[in-house]
Amino acid sequence: MAQLWQNAAAVRRGTVESVTAPEPTGAGVRLRPEIAALPPYRQGRPAPADGFKLSSNENPFDPLPSVVEAISTSAKQVNRYPDASALPLREALAARFGVSADEVLVGAGSVSLLAQFIVAAAAPGDEVVYSWRSFEAYPGLVAVAGATSVTVPNQPDHRHDLEAMAAAITDRTRVAIVCSPNNPTGTIVTAAEFDAFMAAVPADLLVLLDEAYIEFVRDEASVDGRSLIGRYPNLVVLRTFSKAYGLAGLRVGYAIGPVGILDAARSTAIPLGVTAASTAGALASLEPAAEAELLERVEAITVRRGRLYEALLAQGWPVPEPHGNFVWLPTGAATAEVADRLFEAGLVTRAFPPEGIRISIGEEESGDILLRILGELVPALQEQLPS
Ligand SMILES: Cc1ncc(COP(=O)(O)O)c(C=O)c1O
């Protein structure tokens, strides 16, 4: 209990580092101050010509020819608006999850869906609870809704502290986001932890379970939204075609949950955000032969991940066990220095100074370069690394 209290005391209401930012300018135009204060979007460094982009948790494999063909075929009808509700894709997903098509919502990437649900539930004065560090889009999405972020620090082992998250919920909280595997730390929430969390939070609180990386999970203790469908009237599960299915550039994700909540999120969507090409590519990826090949690639990535994890531990890096298609390197004060060294060697990674670096599992060769550079760096850094 004392532990829970301490953790709850660490909860932060208001901003996180990534939203405390420059003075609002707006060139004399009256903007919402909390929006003007958001850090402007800056694209990460591009990979050098013969380098590797390991900064966005993308799938390193080229798209399948059948998927490219489906996208090209859809191009012949770009003079027409797409089917606004993406019905064929919703039906295909509904069949595999054993729900009705109305219990599936398709969006322009799961980040769009996150925005839709947050806006549907949280307004100015309301709070949204999530762990930190987690997906870097959460603070901005909450700010855009005009709501307040309440961030709960991850535990020292980089996992969500669900007890402290439950303790952070007040009568102002409208949404809680659980991210498993967590971006960027790669840790999972167990099924037992998640059930305890759901039992602890009010039944009228919207819980979003963000499972963008679920297909990479091999730990049987992990929460799996599929087994929770229909169990909680306040739970929505979010998934995406961007990662395991390699369609990040198409922008298509989906939510599964109770119709009433999904209808509210349908109302907050920008109409026609999901294009015909997106649904065609996603449907082609669900064809049995295509999906089998895609899931083999996912398996190959998890094997690469396992090898990299073991090698990093052997080098002495305090890496948490990775469950997504990326690893988290807690580099602490040395974060910028390590990221720069990796960049010089042709590896573009995502640095979060002064905490650590997120590195996507990419092409086989990128892992060899990574281990070579990190192996050179670790002796000199041993003192500075968090334990
Ligand atoms: C945890 C998490 N959720 C959601 C997303 C959004 O993915 P997309 O909008 O491409 O579906 C990402 C992307 O990096 C992510 O890491």
The ligand as an SDF file (V2000), in Angstrom:
LIG
                    3D

 16 16  0  0  0  0  0  0  0  0999 V2000
    1.7640    2.3050  -29.3850 C   0  0  0  0  0  0  0  0  0  0  0  0
    1.3430    2.7940  -30.7280 C   0  0  0  0  0  0  0  0  0  0  0  0
    0.0460    2.9920  -30.9640 N   0  0  0  0  0  0  0  0  0  0  0  0
   -0.3910    3.4390  -32.1390 C   0  0  0  0  0  0  0  0  0  0  0  0
    0.4980    3.7190  -33.1500 C   0  0  0  0  0  0  0  0  0  0  0  0
   -0.0550    4.2810  -34.4110 C   0  0  0  0  0  0  0  0  0  0  0  0
    0.0920    3.4740  -35.4910 O   0  0  0  0  0  0  0  0  0  0  0  0
   -0.6880    3.7530  -36.8270 P   0  0  0  0  0  0  0  0  0  0  0  0
   -1.3380    5.0890  -36.7240 O   0  0  0  0  0  0  0  0  0  0  0  0
    0.3450    3.6940  -37.8860 O   0  0  0  0  0  0  0  0  0  0  0  0
   -1.7120    2.6670  -36.9100 O   0  0  0  0  0  0  0  0  0  0  0  0
    1.8570    3.5360  -32.9670 C   0  0  0  0  0  0  0  0  0  0  0  0
    2.8180    3.8620  -34.0290 C   0  0  0  0  0  0  0  0  0  0  0  0
    3.9890    3.9470  -33.8720 O   0  0  0  0  0  0  0  0  0  0  0  0
    2.2910    3.0640  -31.7120 C   0  0  0  0  0  0  0  0  0  0  0  0
    3.5860    2.8910  -31.4480 O   0  0  0  0  0  0  0  0  0  0  0  0
  1  2  1  0
  2  3  1  0
  2 15  2  0
  3  4  2  0
  4  5  1  0
  5  6  1  0
  5 12  2  0
  6  7  1  0
  7  8  1  0
  8  9  2  0
  8 10  1  0
  8 11  1  0
 12 13  1  0
 12 15  1  0
 13 14  2  0
 15 16  1  0
M  END
$$$$
